[in-house]
Each structure stands twice: as C-alpha cells, then as structure tokens.
C-alpha cells in the first residue's frame, strides 16, 4: 500500500482538531505508557520528571543521523529534556536522566523549527518526544501556520502510547523509533519497564500503518518508518527475534539501522553484562541474523569498538 504525502493544509486541519484533545491529557497524565496520572499543569511530574512546559536541551543541525535523515544540510534536531525510560546505559543521560535544558513555550519551540528550516535543515527531528506529544503538536500547529514546510521526524525510544500515536496520524512524516528488547526481564533490568516488548511492537505496527515503508527522494527521506536497533552485549537486545518480527509482521522492506556504537555510559559499569563495549563478534552475529531474517534495507555501521 502506498501512503500519500501529507499536505501542510491537511496537517493544520488535523492539528486544529487534535491539539485540544491532546492537551487535556496533561492534567491527568497518560501521555506515555507509564500512565503516571500526575497533573503536569501544576508543575507536578511523573517518571519523565518533566512538567507541562517544554524542556529543550538544544536545537541544531545534526549531521550524524542516518544518511537519508541528515542528508547534506543536516537534520533539524530538537533534543527534549527528560525521558520515560531509565536506561542504565543511556549515552544522552545528561539530557534524558539529569534533564539538562531550559523551558520554552510552544510558540518559542515553533520559532526554533522555523529557524532550523531557514538554516537548511532537511526535516525537524524531535529527539525523545514521547512524554511531550501534546506540547509538540501545539508547537507544530503554530509552526505550520507561520510557514514551516519540512517533514517531521518522530525519533523515540519506541515506548510510545498508542492513543498519542493515533492523535499524530497524518502529522508525523517519518517515524524513527528504537526496538531495544525482546525480553521483558531485560527491559525491566536495563530500562525500568517490564512491558517494553509488548508496547514497542504495538507502537511499531501503528507507525507502519500510518506511514508505510520509508520513501527517499533525491537521497532524502520524505515519509515512512525507519527502525533503529542498538546491539547490546551478551545478546541482551534480542536481535534475532526483533529482526524476525520486523520481517514477518511489519515488512521485509523496512529500513533498519543496526547500530554498533554501544559503550558503557551512565550506570552501565554497575551491571556486569553491559560494563564493557560491544565486541566485533557480537555485532557480526547480529548482522548475520539481520540477513537471515530476509530484511532488504539496512544501514549497517562500521564496528565502533
């Protein structure tokens, strides 16, 4: 099934309808699968540690994403503070766990988006957006009404609410989620959520339903799903099962970035199985499973160990 490109006019119409609905979730927060039921409008916060106001660490052109995302001009990345996961090996832990950044209004975030487009970005790339969906929808509405024309990239951990994803249907052009674990005991131990595999698969199915397989025009992604899979030591990431799921239940044409850059950041040194770098043999084994699954479109990295 070919998915039609979303027009700016249709995005504005959907956002005008869905933004008020989404913002209601802030007063009894169930924006992510944690369902903390806190009132973030009163500066209360749940597992993500963030109130209703947008916490943003940085907004810059990023040239280190996958080739069709960064292109030649860079991806307009907006790094959001806080996270609904507590990954013991997070490489962005100053932003995700220590919540570094400053608070901005939705209008100020919209201005950042417009500025990134003027600077030559190929897209607007929300990094760790799962706990900020309503506010980002509000910012997108303002930005599109004031001239934004670029695609939106939703760059998440893959631990996303199905309800929120449905409110984003027709708005997000490119979904770039992680698939991290196949085993709930590993997701509990290393990311503090027992239901990651189940929630993650539901989210991936919905993302693919909305946007389909990644489409690239003139070497730049314009719409679709790009899954990221960080290979963890000792088989913790469950690569074989995840690749088989993608090929069998999503599409063998799915674009997948098989990532090799794990190193023991944050609290990883406190966990023996992830206290050392990924080995070449472990990464090569994951690539063999990728090939065995019959996946056709991979971004295979050089080994970074």
C-alpha positions in Angstrom: 0.0 0.0 0.0 1.4 3.4 -1.0 0.9 6.2 1.5 0.2 9.6 0.2 2.4 12.5 1.3 0.7 14.6 4.0 0.0 18.2 2.8 0.5 21.2 5.1 -3.2 22.0 4.8 -4.2 18.6 6.0 -1.7 18.7 8.8 -3.1 22.0 10.0 -6.7 20.7 9.9 -5.8 17.6 11.9 -3.8 19.6 14.4 -6.5 22.1 14.9 -8.8 19.2 15.8 -6.4 17.1 17.9 -4.3 19.7 19.8 -7.1 20.5 22.3 -7.8 16.8 22.8 -4.1 16.1 23.4 -3.6 18.9 25.9 -6.3 17.6 28.1 -4.0 14.6 28.9 -1.6 16.9 30.8 -3.8 17.3 33.8 -4.0 13.6 34.5 -1.0 12.4 32.5 -1.4 9.3 30.5 0.7 10.7 27.6 3.1 7.7 27.6 2.6 4.1 28.6 3.8 4.8 32.2 0.3 6.4 32.8 1.5 8.3 35.9 -1.8 10.2 36.4 0.0 13.3 37.6 -1.1 16.9 36.9 1.7 18.3 34.9 0.0 21.7 34.5 0.8 22.3 38.2 4.5 21.6 37.7 4.0 18.0 39.0 5.9 15.4 37.2 5.9 11.6 36.9 8.5 9.2 35.7 9.7 11.5 32.9 10.5 14.2 35.5 9.1 17.0 33.4 6.2 19.4 33.9 3.9 20.7 31.2 6.4 23.3 29.9 8.7 22.1 27.1 12.2 21.2 28.3 14.6 21.6 25.4 18.3 20.9 25.7 19.3 22.1 22.2 18.1 22.8 18.7 20.7 22.4 16.0 21.6 20.9 12.6 22.8 17.4 13.2 24.9 15.6 10.6 25.2 12.2 12.4 21.8 10.7 11.7 21.2 8.0 9.1 22.1 9.3 5.6 18.5 10.0 4.3 17.7 11.9 7.6 20.9 14.1 7.8 21.4 14.4 4.0 23.9 17.2 3.2 22.2 20.0 5.1 21.7 18.2 8.4 18.6 17.2 10.4 17.0 19.9 12.4 17.2 18.1 15.8 15.4 19.4 18.9 16.6 17.4 21.9 13.9 17.3 24.5 14.8 17.0 28.2 13.7 14.0 30.3 12.6 10.6 29.2 10.0 8.0 30.1 12.7 5.3 30.3 15.6 5.0 32.7 18.1 3.2 30.6 21.2 2.2 32.6 23.5 2.7 29.6 22.0 5.9 28.1 24.6 7.8 26.1 22.5 11.0 26.4 22.0 10.7 30.1 22.7 14.4 30.9 19.6 15.2 28.9 17.4 12.2 29.5 18.2 11.4 33.1 19.6 14.6 34.6 17.1 16.6 32.4 19.6 19.3 31.3 18.0 22.1 29.3 15.7 25.1 29.6 12.0 25.6 29.5 10.2 27.1 26.4 6.7 27.8 25.3 5.2 26.0 22.3 5.5 29.3 20.4 9.2 29.5 21.2 9.6 25.9 20.0 7.8 26.8 16.8 10.3 29.6 16.2 13.1 27.1 16.7 11.6 24.9 14.0 11.3 27.9 11.5 14.9 28.9 12.2 16.2 25.4 11.6 14.4 25.3 8.2 15.9 28.7 7.3 19.4 27.2 8.2 18.9 24.5 5.6 17.7 21.5 7.6 16.0 18.7 5.7 13.5 18.0 8.5 12.5 18.7 12.0 13.7 15.9 14.3 12.1 15.6 17.7 14.5 13.5 19.9 12.8 11.7 22.8 9.3 13.2 22.2 7.1 10.5 23.8 6.4 12.5 27.1 5.8 15.8 25.2 3.4 14.8 22.4 0.6 17.4 23.2 3.0 20.3 23.5 4.9 19.4 20.3 1.6 19.1 18.5 0.8 22.7 19.6 4.2 23.9 18.5 3.8 22.2 15.1 0.4 23.8 14.6 2.0 27.3 15.2 5.0 26.4 13.0 3.0 25.2 10.1 0.7 28.2 10.3 3.7 30.5 10.2 5.5 28.9 7.2 7.1 25.6 8.1 7.2 23.3 5.1 9.6 20.4 6.2 8.8 16.9 7.2 8.6 15.9 10.9 10.7 13.1 12.3 9.5 11.4 15.5 12.7 10.0 17.0 11.7 7.9 20.0 12.7 5.0 22.2 9.7 3.1 20.8 8.0 3.2 24.2 5.0 5.2 23.0 1.3 5.4 23.7 -1.0 4.0 21.1 -3.5 6.8 21.9 -0.9 9.5 21.3 0.2 7.9 18.1 -3.3 7.9 16.8 -3.6 11.6 17.5 -0.4 12.1 15.4 -1.8 10.2 12.4 -1.4 12.4 9.3 1.0 14.7 11.0 4.3 12.8 11.5 6.0 12.1 8.2 8.9 9.9 9.4 8.8 7.6 12.5 12.3 6.7 13.7 11.7 4.5 16.8 14.1 2.1 18.6 13.4 -1.6 19.0 15.5 -2.4 22.0 14.5 -5.7 23.6 12.6 -8.9 23.0 12.7 -10.0 26.7 10.7 -8.1 29.4 13.2 -9.1 32.1 15.9 -7.3 30.2 13.8 -4.2 29.6 12.9 -4.2 33.3 16.6 -4.6 34.4 18.1 -2.1 32.0 15.3 0.4 31.2 13.0 0.1 34.2 9.9 -1.1 32.3 8.6 -4.6 32.2 6.2 -4.2 29.2 8.6 -2.6 26.7 8.5 -5.5 24.1 4.7 -5.6 24.1 4.2 -1.8 24.0 7.0 -1.4 21.5 5.5 -3.9 19.0 2.1 -2.2 19.2 3.7 1.2 18.5 5.8 -0.1 15.6 2.7 -1.7 14.0 0.8 1.6 14.3 3.7 3.7 13.0 4.0 1.5 9.9 0.2 1.6 9.4 0.4 5.4 9.3 3.4 6.0 7.1 4.5 2.7 5.5 8.0 1.8 4.3 10.5 4.7 4.2 10.4 6.7 0.9 13.5 8.5 -0.2 13.5 11.2 -2.9 16.8 12.7 -4.1 18.6 10.8 -1.3 16.4 12.5 1.4 13.7 10.7 3.4 10.3 12.2 2.9 7.9 9.7 4.6 7.9 6.3 6.3 9.3 4.2 9.0 13.0 3.7 9.9 13.7 1.4 12.9 16.8 1.7 15.0 18.2 -1.3 16.8 21.1 -0.8 19.2 23.0 -4.1 19.5 23.8 -4.7 23.2 26.4 -7.1 24.6 25.6 -10.6 25.6 22.5 -10.8 23.3 20.5 -8.5 25.7 18.9 -6.7 22.8 17.3 -9.8 21.3 18.4 -9.0 17.8 17.3 -12.2 16.1 13.7 -12.1 17.5 13.4 -8.4 16.7 14.6 -8.8 13.1 12.3 -11.8 12.6 9.4 -9.7 13.9 10.2 -6.8 11.6 10.5 -9.0 8.5 7.5 -11.2 9.3 5.0 -8.8 10.9 5.9 -5.3 9.5 7.7 -5.7 6.1 10.8 -7.2 4.8 11.3 -3.9 3.0 11.5 -2.0 6.3 14.6 0.2 6.7 16.6 -0.8 9.8 19.7 0.9 11.2 21.7 -1.8 13.0 23.7 0.3 15.5 27.1 -0.8 16.8 28.1 2.2 19.0 27.2 0.8 22.4 29.7 1.7 25.1 29.2 1.5 28.9 27.8 5.0 29.6 25.9 6.3 32.6 25.3 3.4 35.1 26.4 0.6 32.8 29.5 -0.1 34.8 27.3 -1.2 37.7 25.9 -4.1 35.5 28.5 -6.8 34.6 26.8 -7.8 31.3 26.9 -4.3 29.9 30.1 -3.0 31.6 32.2 -3.5 28.5 32.0 -2.4 24.9 30.2 -4.5 22.3 32.6 -6.9 20.6 33.1 -7.3 16.9 31.8 -10.9 17.1 28.6 -9.8 18.8 27.9 -7.2 16.2 28.7 -9.6 13.3 26.3 -12.1 14.9 23.5 -9.5 14.8 24.2 -8.7 11.2 24.0 -12.4 10.3 20.6 -12.6 12.0 19.5 -9.5 10.0 20.5 -11.2 6.8 18.8 -14.5 7.9 15.6 -12.6 8.6 15.5 -11.5 4.9 15.4 -7.8 5.6 16.3 -5.9 2.5 17.2 -2.4 3.6 19.8 -2.0 6.3 22.1 0.8 7.5 25.0 -1.3 8.7 27.5 0.6 10.7 31.3 0.1 10.9 32.1 -1.6 14.2 33.0 1.2 16.6 34.7 -0.9 19.3 
